[in-house]
Amino acid sequence: MPETADTGSRPGRLSWLRDPARRPAWFGDLSMLPALAVLIAVLSLTTDGLLTSSNITNVFSQSAVVAIAAIGATFVILTGGIDLSTGSVIGASGVAGAWVITTTDSVAAGITFALLTGAAIGVLVGLLVARLPVVPFAVTLAALYVVSGAMTLLSHGRTIAPVPTGFVDFSIDGPGGVPYAVWMTVGLYVVAQVALTRTAWGRRVLLLGASEEVARINGVNVPLMKTSVYAVAGLFSALAGVVLTSELAGAGASMGSPLLLNVVGGVVLGGTSLFGGRGSLLRTATGVLFLGFLSNGMSLLGLASYDQQMVTGALIFVAACGDGLVRWVRPRSATA
């Protein structure tokens, strides 16, 4: 008689769901999607107009500035660092760009100057973090105050406006009724994700976040990597400042300050570890969209701004606690 295959011990096709070691890398990147789907479902049942095309476009448009800045913040946090200067760099870059635009009537020159401003601040902050025996929290907190104060002084506390109508249209008009700023944001996430997962620089970022000592042993120039990561963060903050200037039709030194909570919150809610070494741009995109739909839904429900801040803060705290719990459980399970 022919032998029959023994299927009793054969793992099922979906057995990898129960085995973390066998799960593909993209599985963790999509882990926040169910929470986002539940949030949208609940808000759609409790509010009117959440899932209309105009409102969805509005959510994506309003999230673009935070999403762009969160790309740079993700790279920093992946190395185990933190950047509290994001909001001030957004404001400084916006003011620098708007000043050049209003002075020279050249949008291209203004955008270039804004990007150079953000990158320069990022390089300086990165050098301080890499070379001084001071934690990134202290360095970037100092940068927040210095940059914000300096730009307020240079701009005399005024809003730099108006900027050309064509520049403002960048955040309003676009193919399919979706603003160009949103399409640009999607493209930036694709490029950044490829840079993180498919380049030597991205692998070094993850290695540095997992263990600075192991990275050094493997030949990674740790000071140079830290400097480059903060420079990239400054560049993306500057891009966010350019988009925000387009949305507001002008720029002020303090315009980026309220965005820091949402930038860091989007990264943390997405599942990027505050301890470094674990995360992705796909996770960050999901976290930012979660905050975007949450804020939009709470506004449709009529919640006051302080209520929205408390809810957002509580969610970020829960996400941070979950990150710490994962780090506590993993070593115990590895030694069990």
Buried (B, 14 or more C-beta within 10 A) or exposed (E): EEEEEEEEEEEEEEEBEEEEEEEEEEEBBBBBBEBBEEBBEEBBEEBEEBEEEEBBBBBBBBBBBBBBBBBBBBBBBBBBBBBBBBBBBBBBBBBBBBBBBBEEEEBEBBBEBBBBBBBBBBBBBBBBBBEEEEEBEEBBBBBBEBBBEBBBEEBEEEBBBEBBEEBBEBBEEBEEEBBBBBBBBBEBBEEBBEBBBEEEBBEBBBBBBBBBEEBEEEEBEBEEBBBBBBBBBBBBBBBBBBBBBBBBBBBBBBBBBEBBBBBBBBBBBBBBBBBBBBBBBBBBBBBBBBBBBBBBBBEBEEBEEEEBBEBBEEBBEEBBEEBEEEEEEEEEEEEE
